[in-house]
Amino acid sequence: MSTGRGGRGDGPVVSRRRSSSLVQVIEPSTFDELQDQGAENNHNSDWVSGKGAWSIHVVLIAAAKIFFNTLPGVSQELGWTLTNLSYMAGSFLMFHYVKGIPFEFNSGAYDQLNMWEQMDNGAQYTPAKKFLTAVPIVLFLLSTHYTHYDFTMFVINLWALVMVIIPKLPIAHRLRIFGVNKFDLNVAEETEEQ
C-alpha cells in the first residue's frame, strides 16, 4: 500500500471512482453471451438481408416525398429536405438508438446492442451494411441537388447525414457517446428486483 498522494507520505491513498467519461466502449460479449447469440438466428436483424428488405427503403423514401409534396405550402426544396430529415431520423432511431430485441429467446444476449451492432453478427462491410450506408448518402446528394445547393438546406441535410453516418462507421461499433444509449447493468438489475 502506498502512502500519501504522489508518494509524499500524507497518509493512505484513497481510491475513488473515475468520473463518467463522455465516450464509453461497451465491452465485447462474454463467452456465455456469445453462446446465447449463436444458439439461434437473430430474428430482430436477419430480415435486413432478406428479399425485399432493401427495396422497402426506396419505397419509404418515395412515399415520404409524395406525402410532403401533397402538403400545401411545402415547396419542392423543402419537400426534399423534409424527406431527407424524416428518413434519417427514422433510420437513426431504428438502427442506432433502440437496443435489444423484442423477443426473449436468447437470455438477453443482445440487450446491450443496437440493431446495427446485431446485424450480420457484428461483421463490418457486409452487403446489407454497405447498402444501408449508401442510402443516406444518395438521399443527401439528391436532396442537395434538388434544393439547388441552398446553403441553409445544405447545412441541415449535411447535419442529418453526419448524425446517421457516424454511428455506422466501424470505429463507432459498441461506442456510446455522451452516455446516449448506454446500458447500465446495475440499473437493469435494480429494476428487476423491484
N, CA and C of each residue as an Amber inpcrd file, in Angstrom:
protein
   582
   0.8440000  -1.1760000   0.0000000   0.0000000   0.0000000   0.0000000
   0.8870000   1.2370000   0.0000000   0.6250000   2.1100000  -0.9390000
   1.4360000   3.3270000  -0.9830000   0.8300000   4.3560000  -0.0360000
   1.6510000   5.2780000   0.3410000   1.1600000   6.2850000   1.2620000
   1.1220000   7.6410000   0.5930000   0.1410000   8.3920000   1.0130000
   0.0610000   9.7740000   0.5720000  -0.3260000   9.9430000  -0.8820000
  -0.5740000  11.1630000  -1.2240000  -0.8530000  11.5000000  -2.6100000
   0.4850000  11.8060000  -3.2740000   0.7510000  11.0540000  -4.3180000
   2.0100000  11.2850000  -5.0270000   3.2200000  10.8470000  -4.2340000
   3.0400000   9.9600000  -3.2510000   4.1640000   9.4270000  -2.5010000
   4.7550000  10.4110000  -1.5160000   3.9910000  11.3860000  -1.0670000
   4.5270000  12.3950000  -0.1540000   4.4260000  11.9740000   1.3030000
   3.7610000  10.8590000   1.5970000   3.6620000  10.4240000   2.9850000
   2.5420000  11.0760000   3.7420000   1.4570000  11.5340000   3.0610000
   0.3500000  12.2090000   3.7220000  -0.6740000  11.2520000   4.3020000
  -0.4980000   9.9790000   4.2020000  -1.4870000   9.0150000   4.6480000
  -1.8260000   8.0610000   3.5040000  -2.7610000   7.1760000   3.7500000
  -3.0740000   6.1760000   2.7230000  -3.7610000   6.8160000   1.5070000
  -3.5020000   6.2090000   0.3550000  -4.1320000   6.6710000  -0.8800000
  -5.5690000   6.1820000  -0.8850000  -6.4640000   7.0720000  -1.1130000
  -7.8740000   6.7220000  -1.1730000  -8.2420000   6.5870000  -2.6420000
  -8.6660000   5.3810000  -3.0150000  -9.0590000   5.2150000  -4.4180000
 -10.4690000   5.7390000  -4.5850000 -10.6800000   6.4630000  -5.6400000
 -12.0030000   6.9880000  -5.9060000 -12.4130000   6.5820000  -7.3070000
 -13.6850000   6.5210000  -7.4840000 -14.2320000   6.1220000  -8.7700000
 -13.9530000   7.2150000  -9.7880000 -13.5540000   6.7890000 -10.9670000
 -13.2890000   7.7370000 -12.0340000 -14.5880000   8.3790000 -12.4840000
 -14.5430000   9.6440000 -12.7840000 -15.7520000  10.3290000 -13.2210000
 -16.2130000   9.7740000 -14.5560000 -17.4780000   9.9330000 -14.8280000
 -18.0400000   9.4130000 -16.0650000 -17.3600000  10.0560000 -17.2570000
 -17.0640000   9.2250000 -18.2170000 -16.4270000   9.6970000 -19.4280000
 -17.4830000  10.0640000 -20.4520000 -17.1420000  10.9540000 -21.3610000
 -18.0630000  11.3270000 -22.4220000 -18.1860000  10.2190000 -23.4590000
 -17.1410000   9.4150000 -23.6060000 -17.1430000   8.3260000 -24.5700000
 -16.9290000   7.0240000 -23.8240000 -17.8120000   6.0850000 -24.0480000
 -17.7040000   4.7860000 -23.3850000 -17.7600000   3.6900000 -24.4310000
 -16.9940000   2.6370000 -24.2090000 -16.9810000   1.4990000 -25.1060000
 -17.6470000   0.3330000 -24.3880000 -18.6270000  -0.2600000 -25.0470000
 -19.2860000  -1.4350000 -24.4990000 -18.3530000  -2.6160000 -24.6880000
 -18.0930000  -3.3260000 -23.6150000 -17.1710000  -4.4510000 -23.6690000
 -17.7010000  -5.5390000 -24.5980000 -16.7950000  -6.2880000 -25.2350000
 -17.2360000  -7.3930000 -26.0860000 -18.0510000  -8.4040000 -25.2870000
 -18.8550000  -9.1340000 -25.9910000 -19.7320000 -10.1060000 -25.3520000
 -18.9310000 -11.1500000 -24.5910000 -19.4780000 -11.6010000 -23.4870000
 -18.8410000 -12.6630000 -22.7140000 -19.0320000 -13.9890000 -23.4370000
 -18.3560000 -15.0020000 -22.9550000 -18.4640000 -16.3280000 -23.5710000
 -19.9100000 -16.8200000 -23.5390000 -20.5920000 -16.5980000 -22.4190000
 -21.9890000 -17.0300000 -22.3100000 -22.8870000 -16.2890000 -23.2970000
 -22.6660000 -14.9850000 -23.4400000 -23.4700000 -14.2230000 -24.3970000
 -23.2110000 -14.6860000 -25.8170000 -21.9380000 -14.9740000 -26.1390000
 -21.6230000 -15.4740000 -27.4820000 -22.3120000 -16.8170000 -27.7400000
 -22.3670000 -17.6580000 -26.7160000 -23.0570000 -18.9370000 -26.8690000
 -24.5530000 -18.7260000 -27.0850000 -25.1410000 -17.7930000 -26.3290000
 -26.5660000 -17.4970000 -26.4980000 -26.8540000 -16.8790000 -27.8580000
 -25.9510000 -16.0070000 -28.3310000 -26.1480000 -15.3800000 -29.6340000
 -26.0600000 -16.4000000 -30.7610000 -25.2130000 -17.4030000 -30.6010000
 -25.0450000 -18.4120000 -31.6420000 -26.0470000 -19.5410000 -31.5730000
 -26.8600000 -19.5830000 -30.5370000 -27.7950000 -20.6960000 -30.3620000
 -28.9200000 -20.6700000 -31.3810000 -29.3300000 -19.5050000 -31.8010000
 -30.4520000 -19.3890000 -32.7310000 -30.2580000 -18.1190000 -33.5580000
 -30.8820000 -18.0780000 -34.7180000 -30.7990000 -16.8780000 -35.5550000
 -31.3990000 -15.6860000 -34.8190000 -30.8410000 -14.5230000 -35.0880000
 -31.3650000 -13.2910000 -34.5050000 -32.4570000 -12.7640000 -35.4300000
 -33.6980000 -13.0310000 -35.0980000 -34.8220000 -12.6320000 -35.9370000
 -34.9990000 -11.1180000 -35.9660000 -34.4000000 -10.4210000 -35.0370000
 -34.5090000  -8.9700000 -34.9870000 -33.7540000  -8.3090000 -36.1380000
 -32.6410000  -8.8930000 -36.5630000 -31.8310000  -8.2540000 -37.5990000
 -31.6420000  -9.0980000 -38.8420000 -32.0860000 -10.3270000 -38.8530000
 -31.9120000 -11.1790000 -40.0320000 -32.7060000 -10.6960000 -41.2330000
 -33.8000000 -10.0050000 -41.0080000 -34.6480000  -9.5550000 -42.1040000
 -33.9460000  -8.5480000 -42.9970000 -32.9150000  -7.8780000 -42.4930000
 -32.2370000  -6.8300000 -43.2470000 -31.5970000  -7.3910000 -44.5180000
 -31.1880000  -8.6400000 -44.4880000 -30.5750000  -9.2570000 -45.6620000
 -31.5890000 -10.0420000 -46.4950000 -32.8400000 -10.0290000 -46.1080000
 -33.8660000 -10.8010000 -46.8040000 -34.3660000 -10.1260000 -48.0630000
 -35.1650000 -10.8980000 -48.8190000 -35.7420000 -10.3800000 -50.0590000
 -36.6810000  -9.2220000 -49.7420000 -36.5770000  -8.1770000 -50.5160000
 -37.4610000  -7.0350000 -50.3600000 -37.0580000  -6.0510000 -49.2870000
 -36.1080000  -6.4100000 -48.4410000 -35.7280000  -5.5100000 -47.3430000
 -35.0490000  -4.2500000 -47.8770000 -34.2930000  -4.3750000 -48.9400000
 -33.6150000  -3.2070000 -49.4810000 -34.5960000  -2.3100000 -50.2240000
 -35.5350000  -2.9120000 -50.9330000 -36.4690000  -2.1130000 -51.7280000
 -37.4250000  -1.3010000 -50.8530000 -37.6510000  -1.7480000 -49.6230000
 -38.5780000  -1.0140000 -48.7580000 -38.0330000   0.3800000 -48.4420000
 -36.7190000   0.5430000 -48.4120000 -36.1370000   1.8610000 -48.1550000
 -36.4810000   2.8270000 -49.2870000 -36.3820000   2.3490000 -50.5260000
 -36.7210000   3.1760000 -51.6820000 -38.2140000   3.5100000 -51.6520000
 -39.0460000   2.5320000 -51.3090000 -40.4950000   2.7480000 -51.2380000
 -40.8240000   3.7720000 -50.1490000 -40.2090000   3.6660000 -48.9870000
 -40.4590000   4.6210000 -47.9020000 -40.0200000   6.0310000 -48.2660000
 -38.8820000   6.1530000 -48.9360000 -38.4050000   7.4760000 -49.3510000
 -39.3620000   8.0710000 -50.3760000 -39.7990000   7.2640000 -51.3540000
 -40.7390000   7.7520000 -52.3700000 -42.0710000   8.1370000 -51.7310000
 -42.5410000   7.3340000 -50.7870000 -43.8050000   7.6500000 -50.1120000
 -43.6910000   8.9410000 -49.3020000 -42.5700000   9.1310000 -48.6270000
 -42.3680000  10.3690000 -47.8600000 -42.3130000  11.5730000 -48.7890000
 -41.6380000  11.4340000 -49.9170000 -41.5490000  12.5430000 -50.8680000
 -42.9300000  12.8840000 -51.4200000 -43.7190000  11.8740000 -51.7670000
 -45.0840000  12.1240000 -52.2590000 -45.9240000  12.7860000 -51.1790000
 -45.8040000  12.3000000 -49.9430000 -46.5580000  12.8940000 -48.8320000
 -46.2150000  14.3670000 -48.6630000 -44.9260000  14.6890000 -48.6360000
 -44.5280000  16.0830000 -48.4310000 -44.8980000  16.9600000 -49.6240000
 -44.9560000  16.3750000 -50.8250000 -45.3770000  17.1480000 -51.9990000
 -46.8520000  17.5110000 -51.9320000 -47.6520000  16.6940000 -51.2520000
 -49.0950000  16.9570000 -51.1840000 -49.4580000  17.9870000 -50.1160000
 -48.5530000  18.2800000 -49.2200000 -48.8440000  19.2640000 -48.1800000
 -48.8640000  20.6660000 -48.7740000 -49.8920000  21.4290000 -48.4710000
 -49.9310000  22.7950000 -49.0120000 -48.8450000  23.6640000 -48.3700000
 -48.2470000  24.4900000 -49.1900000 -47.2350000  25.4170000 -48.6930000
 -45.8380000  24.8280000 -48.6180000 -45.6690000  23.5720000 -48.9910000
 -44.3480000  22.9440000 -48.9470000 -43.7730000  22.9560000 -50.3590000
 -42.6700000  23.6600000 -50.5260000 -42.0270000  23.7420000 -51.8370000
 -41.2910000  22.4350000 -52.1350000 -40.8570000  22.2820000 -53.3870000
 -40.0790000  21.0920000 -53.7660000 -38.7950000  21.0150000 -52.9380000
 -38.1540000  22.1490000 -52.7430000 -36.8980000  22.1650000 -51.9900000
 -37.1170000  21.7240000 -50.5420000 -38.1410000  22.3000000 -49.9250000
 -38.4470000  21.9300000 -48.5400000 -38.9100000  20.4780000 -48.4580000
 -39.6250000  20.0230000 -49.4790000 -40.0790000  18.6310000 -49.5160000
 -38.9170000  17.6490000 -49.5230000 -37.8650000  17.9640000 -50.2990000
 -36.6950000  17.0870000 -50.3210000 -35.9770000  17.1010000 -48.9690000
 -35.8790000  18.2650000 -48.3650000 -35.2160000  18.3410000 -47.0620000
 -36.0230000  17.5970000 -46.0030000 -37.3360000  17.7490000 -46.0130000
 -38.1720000  17.0290000 -45.0480000 -38.1110000  15.5160000 -45.2710000
 -38.0620000  15.1030000 -46.5320000 -37.9140000  13.6750000 -46.8350000
 -36.5920000  13.1630000 -46.2860000 -35.5260000  13.9190000 -46.5230000
 -34.2130000  13.5450000 -46.0230000 -34.2120000  13.4600000 -44.5020000
 -34.7440000  14.4810000 -43.8450000 -34.7380000  14.5040000 -42.3790000
 -35.5820000  13.3840000 -41.7910000 -36.7370000  13.1100000 -42.3920000
 -37.5900000  12.0540000 -41.8440000 -36.9550000  10.6800000 -42.0310000
 -36.3240000  10.4400000 -43.1890000 -35.6600000   9.1470000 -43.3870000
 -34.4760000   9.0020000 -42.4320000 -33.6860000  10.0550000 -42.2920000
 -32.5150000   9.9960000 -41.4140000 -32.9330000   9.7870000 -39.9530000
 -33.9820000  10.4720000 -39.5250000 -34.4480000  10.3070000 -38.1430000
 -34.9570000   8.8860000 -37.9150000 -35.7460000   8.3790000 -38.8570000
 -36.2450000   7.0060000 -38.7280000 -35.1320000   5.9880000 -38.7590000
 -34.1590000   6.2030000 -39.6290000 -33.0200000   5.2920000 -39.7310000
 -32.1910000   5.2970000 -38.4480000 -31.9320000   6.4940000 -37.9070000
 -31.1630000   6.5830000 -36.6590000 -31.8980000   5.8890000 -35.5190000
 -33.1830000   6.1590000 -35.4160000 -33.9770000   5.5660000 -34.3480000
 -33.9810000   4.0420000 -34.4460000 -34.2000000   3.5430000 -35.6300000
 -34.3400000   2.0980000 -35.8070000 -33.0150000   1.3570000 -35.6790000
 -31.9710000   1.8640000 -36.3120000 -30.7150000   1.1180000 -36.3730000
 -29.7240000   1.4630000 -35.2730000 -29.7920000   2.6700000 -34.7010000
 -28.7330000   3.0930000 -33.7960000 -29.1880000   3.4840000 -32.3960000
 -30.4560000   3.6520000 -32.1720000 -30.9000000   4.0960000 -30.8510000
 -31.5600000   2.9800000 -30.0440000 -32.4870000   2.2750000 -30.6360000
 -33.2000000   1.2140000 -29.9260000 -32.2580000   0.0340000 -29.7230000
 -32.1890000  -0.4380000 -28.4900000 -31.2990000  -1.5580000 -28.1620000
 -32.1000000  -2.7960000 -27.8300000 -31.4170000  -3.9250000 -27.8920000
 -32.0390000  -5.1870000 -27.5230000 -32.9170000  -5.7250000 -28.6350000
 -33.7130000  -6.7230000 -28.2770000 -34.6250000  -7.3270000 -29.2360000
 -35.9840000  -7.5110000 -28.5730000 -37.0600000  -7.5360000 -29.3570000
 -38.3880000  -7.6920000 -28.7570000 -38.7210000  -9.1370000 -28.4110000
 -37.8340000 -10.0660000 -28.7340000 -38.0760000 -11.4850000 -28.4720000
 -37.2270000 -11.9300000 -27.2900000 -37.6920000 -12.8780000 -26.5440000
 -36.9330000 -13.3780000 -25.3930000 -36.5710000 -14.8450000 -25.6320000
 -35.6420000 -15.0640000 -26.5660000 -35.2410000 -16.4310000 -26.8390000
 -33.7500000 -16.6600000 -26.6190000 -33.0220000 -15.6190000 -26.2500000
 -31.5720000 -15.7680000 -26.1640000 -30.9880000 -15.2890000 -24.8340000
 -31.7630000 -15.2670000 -23.8070000 -31.3070000 -14.9200000 -22.4550000
 -30.6700000 -13.5430000 -22.3710000 -31.1370000 -12.5910000 -23.1480000
 -30.6310000 -11.2220000 -23.0810000 -29.2810000 -11.0100000 -23.7080000
 -28.8830000 -11.8900000 -24.6360000 -27.5540000 -11.7850000 -25.2320000
 -27.3800000 -10.5280000 -26.0720000 -28.4730000  -9.9410000 -26.5540000
 -28.3890000  -8.7460000 -27.4030000 -28.8670000  -7.4860000 -26.6880000
 -29.0660000  -7.5380000 -25.3890000 -29.6210000  -6.3980000 -24.6550000
 -28.7670000  -5.1430000 -24.7550000 -27.4580000  -5.2840000 -24.8890000
 -26.5770000  -4.1240000 -24.9300000 -26.3430000  -3.5980000 -26.3420000
 -26.8390000  -4.2920000 -27.3550000 -26.5210000  -3.9380000 -28.7330000
 -27.7090000  -3.3310000 -29.4580000 -27.4420000  -2.3140000 -30.2620000
 -28.4950000  -1.7910000 -31.1210000 -28.5680000  -2.6570000 -32.3870000
 -29.5310000  -2.3800000 -33.2560000 -29.7240000  -3.2560000 -34.4060000
 -28.5160000  -3.2500000 -35.3390000 -27.8720000  -2.1130000 -35.5180000
 -26.6970000  -2.0570000 -36.3950000 -25.6040000  -2.9860000 -35.8750000
 -25.4180000  -3.0390000 -34.5730000 -24.3900000  -3.9020000 -33.9850000
 -24.7970000  -5.3670000 -34.0200000 -26.0910000  -5.6350000 -34.0940000
 -26.5730000  -7.0120000 -34.1690000 -26.5130000  -7.5670000 -35.5930000
 -26.6450000  -6.6870000 -36.5740000 -26.7010000  -7.1330000 -37.9720000
 -25.4570000  -7.9130000 -38.3560000 -25.6650000  -9.0200000 -39.0550000
 -24.5700000  -9.8490000 -39.5750000 -23.5690000 -10.2250000 -38.4890000
 -24.0620000 -10.4310000 -37.2790000 -23.2460000 -10.8110000 -36.1230000
 -22.0950000  -9.8390000 -35.8670000 -22.3270000  -8.5690000 -36.1500000
 -21.3230000  -7.5400000 -35.8820000 -20.2740000  -7.3890000 -36.9650000
 -20.3470000  -8.1770000 -38.0300000 -19.3570000  -8.0660000 -39.1070000
 -19.5250000  -6.7300000 -39.8270000 -18.4180000  -6.1490000 -40.2260000
 -18.4390000  -4.8680000 -40.9340000 -18.3560000  -5.1130000 -42.4340000
 -18.7890000  -4.1460000 -43.2110000 -18.6810000  -4.1370000 -44.6690000
 -19.4010000  -5.3070000 -45.3390000 -20.5190000  -5.7080000 -44.7870000
 -21.3470000  -6.7190000 -45.4420000 -22.2230000  -6.0110000 -46.4770000
 -22.7930000  -6.7420000 -47.4400000 -23.6290000  -6.0780000 -48.4540000
 -24.7810000  -5.2700000 -47.8470000 -25.4300000  -5.7820000 -46.8210000
 -26.5460000  -5.0550000 -46.2030000 -26.0600000  -3.7570000 -45.5620000
 -24.9400000  -3.8070000 -44.8750000 -24.4220000  -2.5950000 -44.2320000
 -23.9180000  -1.5840000 -45.2570000 -23.3520000  -2.0700000 -46.3460000
 -22.9240000  -1.1500000 -47.4040000 -24.1320000  -0.4560000 -48.0120000
 -25.2020000  -1.1970000 -48.2620000 -26.4070000  -0.6090000 -48.8310000
 -27.0000000   0.4240000 -47.8840000 -27.0990000   0.0580000 -46.6000000
 -27.6980000   0.9630000 -45.6180000 -26.8140000   2.1730000 -45.3210000
 -25.5600000   2.1130000 -45.6970000 -24.6870000   3.2850000 -45.6020000
 -24.8280000   4.1480000 -46.8510000 -25.0280000   3.4980000 -47.9970000
 -25.1390000   4.2300000 -49.2600000 -26.4600000   4.9840000 -49.3840000
 -27.5480000   4.4330000 -48.8470000 -28.8640000   5.0760000 -48.9990000
 -28.8840000   6.4920000 -48.4260000 -28.4230000   6.7360000 -47.2060000
 -28.4300000   8.1190000 -46.7070000 -27.5310000   9.0600000 -47.5190000
 -26.4210000   8.5310000 -48.0280000 -25.5220000   9.3690000 -48.8210000
 -26.1920000   9.7670000 -50.1320000 -26.8190000   8.8050000 -50.8080000
 -27.5160000   9.1010000 -52.0660000 -28.6790000  10.0570000 -51.8060000
 -29.4190000   9.8360000 -50.7330000 -30.5310000  10.7350000 -50.4120000
 -30.0240000  12.1420000 -50.1090000 -28.9100000  12.2510000 -49.4220000
 -28.3000000  13.5590000 -49.1700000 -27.9330000  14.2490000 -50.4800000
 -27.3090000  13.5070000 -51.3990000 -26.9200000  14.0940000 -52.6870000
 -28.1440000  14.5370000 -53.4840000 -29.2010000  13.7100000 -53.4740000
 -30.4320000  14.0830000 -54.1680000 -31.0600000  15.3320000 -53.5570000
 -31.1600000  15.3560000 -52.2450000 -31.7980000  16.5000000 -51.5880000
 -30.9640000  17.7650000 -51.7620000 -29.6420000  17.6330000 -51.7800000
 -28.7900000  18.7950000 -52.0060000 -28.9610000  19.3120000 -53.4360000
 -29.0190000  18.3940000 -54.3950000 -29.1810000  18.8050000 -55.7920000
 -30.5360000  19.4730000 -56.0170000 -31.5990000  18.8540000 -55.5140000
 -32.9360000  19.3810000 -55.7680000 -33.3030000  20.5970000 -54.9070000
 -32.4730000  20.9210000 -53.9250000 -32.6640000  22.1880000 -53.2120000
 -31.8080000  23.2820000 -53.8370000 -31.2270000  22.9710000 -54.9960000
 -30.4300000  23.9270000 -55.7690000 -29.2560000  24.4630000 -54.9660000
 -28.6930000  23.5840000 -54.1420000 -27.4860000  23.8830000 -53.3730000
 -27.6510000  25.0920000 -52.4590000 -28.8640000  25.2790000 -51.9620000
 -29.1330000  26.3340000 -50.9940000 -28.3140000  26.0540000 -49.7310000
 -27.5970000  27.0590000 -49.2500000 -26.6620000  26.8550000 -48.1420000
 -27.3670000  26.3740000 -46.8700000 -28.4920000  26.9840000 -46.5300000
 -29.2110000  26.5940000 -45.3090000 -29.6860000  25.1490000 -45.3960000
 -30.2900000  24.7870000 -46.5210000 -30.7630000  23.4100000 -46.7020000
 -29.5900000  22.4340000 -46.7260000 -28.4750000  22.8800000 -47.3240000
 -27.2830000  22.0350000 -47.3660000 -26.7860000  21.7230000 -45.9640000
 -26.7190000  22.7320000 -45.1160000 -26.2350000  22.5370000 -43.7390000
 -27.1710000  21.6050000 -42.9720000 -28.4720000  21.7880000 -43.1270000
 -29.4430000  20.9320000 -42.4360000 -29.3140000  19.4870000 -42.9170000
 -29.2340000  19.3070000 -44.2350000 -29.1160000  17.9560000 -44.7870000
 -27.7820000  17.3110000 -44.4220000 -26.7170000  18.1010000 -44.4090000
 -25.4010000  17.5690000 -44.0350000 -25.3890000  17.1450000 -42.5680000
 -25.9860000  17.9600000 -41.7110000 -26.0600000  17.6060000 -40.2890000
 -26.7890000  16.2730000 -40.1090000 -27.9060000  16.1050000 -40.8130000
 -28.6580000  14.8540000 -40.7150000 -27.8160000  13.6760000 -41.2140000
 -27.0920000  13.8670000 -42.3030000 -26.2440000  12.8020000 -42.8420000
 -25.1590000  12.4090000 -41.8470000 -24.5050000  13.3950000 -41.2640000
 -23.4190000  13.1090000 -40.3090000 -23.9650000  12.3550000 -39.0970000
 -25.1460000  12.7400000 -38.6230000 -25.7400000  12.0850000 -37.4610000
 -26.0790000  10.6150000 -37.7310000 -26.2780000  10.2570000 -38.9940000
 -26.6140000   8.8750000 -39.3350000 -25.3830000   8.0840000 -39.7750000
 -24.4310000   8.7400000 -40.4130000 -23.2610000   8.0250000 -40.9350000
 -22.2500000   7.7080000 -39.8350000 -22.0200000   8.6110000 -38.9090000
 -21.0170000   8.3830000 -37.8550000 -21.2910000   7.0860000 -37.0920000
 -22.5350000   6.8120000 -36.6390000 -22.7520000   5.5530000 -35.9100000
 -22.5670000   4.3010000 -36.7620000 -22.5690000   4.4430000 -38.0760000
 -22.3920000   3.2930000 -38.9550000 -20.9220000   2.9180000 -39.1500000
 -20.0190000   3.8080000 -38.8260000 -18.5980000   3.5570000 -39.0470000
 -18.0830000   2.4790000 -38.0970000 -17.1160000   1.6790000 -38.5480000
 -16.5740000   0.6210000 -37.6770000 -15.9740000   1.1550000 -36.3840000
 -15.4490000   2.3650000 -36.4010000 -14.8610000   2.9310000 -35.1890000
 -15.9270000   3.1950000 -34.1230000 -17.1860000   3.3180000 -34.5460000
 -18.2770000   3.5920000 -33.6120000 -18.9710000   2.3160000 -33.1320000
 -18.4570000   1.1490000 -33.5290000 -19.0680000  -0.1170000 -33.1130000
 -18.9390000  -0.2880000 -31.5990000 -20.0780000  -0.4540000 -30.9330000
 -20.1650000  -0.6000000 -29.4710000 -19.6660000   0.6310000 -28.7230000
 -19.7300000   1.7830000 -29.3430000 -19.2780000   3.0230000 -28.7320000
 -20.4910000   3.8560000 -28.3570000 -20.5070000   4.3830000 -27.1420000
 -21.6000000   5.2280000 -26.6770000 -21.0150000   6.5990000 -26.3530000
 -21.5640000   7.6390000 -27.0020000 -21.0520000   8.9930000 -26.8190000
 -22.0370000   9.7850000 -25.9700000 -21.5270000  10.5170000 -24.9960000
 -22.3130000  11.3250000 -24.0600000 -23.3310000  10.4870000 -23.2900000
 -23.0750000   9.2060000 -23.1170000 -23.9810000   8.3450000 -22.3740000
 -25.2520000   7.9940000 -23.1160000 -25.3750000   8.4190000 -24.3880000
 -26.5600000   8.0880000 -25.1660000 -26.5390000   6.5980000 -25.4610000
 -27.6280000   5.9400000 -25.1420000 -27.8010000   4.5260000 -25.4270000
 -26.8820000   3.6360000 -24.5950000 -26.4750000   4.1260000 -23.4540000
 -25.6100000   3.3530000 -22.5560000 -26.4540000   2.3370000 -21.8100000
 -25.9370000   1.1600000 -21.6750000 -26.6260000   0.1100000 -20.9430000
 -25.9220000  -0.0610000 -19.6100000 -26.6270000   0.1900000 -18.5370000
 -26.0460000   0.0480000 -17.2080000 -26.6390000  -1.1880000 -16.5630000
 -25.8280000  -2.2250000 -16.4150000 -26.3000000  -3.4920000 -15.8770000
 -26.7940000  -3.3340000 -14.4430000 -26.1800000  -2.4610000 -13.6580000
 -26.6090000  -2.2730000 -12.2670000 -28.0180000  -1.7030000 -12.1960000
 -28.3320000  -0.7480000 -13.0710000 -29.6810000  -0.1710000 -13.0890000
 -30.6870000  -1.2240000 -13.5270000 -30.3210000  -2.0470000 -14.5170000
 -31.2130000  -3.0960000 -15.0080000 -31.4970000  -4.1120000 -13.9030000
 -30.4860000  -4.4690000 -13.1160000 -30.6860000  -5.4300000 -12.0310000
 -31.5580000  -4.8400000 -10.9340000 -31.3640000  -3.5490000 -10.6050000
 -32.1840000  -2.9050000  -9.5760000 -33.6410000  -2.8360000 -10.0060000
 -33.8860000  -2.5990000 -11.2890000 -35.2460000  -2.5370000 -11.8050000
 -35.9160000  -3.9020000 -11.7120000 -35.1720000  -4.9650000 -12.0100000
 -35.7380000  -6.3080000 -11.9340000 -36.0880000  -6.7020000 -10.5060000
 -35.2900000  -6.2340000  -9.5380000 -35.5240000  -6.5920000  -8.1480000
 -36.7830000  -5.9420000  -7.5960000 -37.1750000  -4.7850000  -8.1120000
 -38.3270000  -4.0570000  -7.5670000 -39.6090000  -4.6220000  -7.9990000
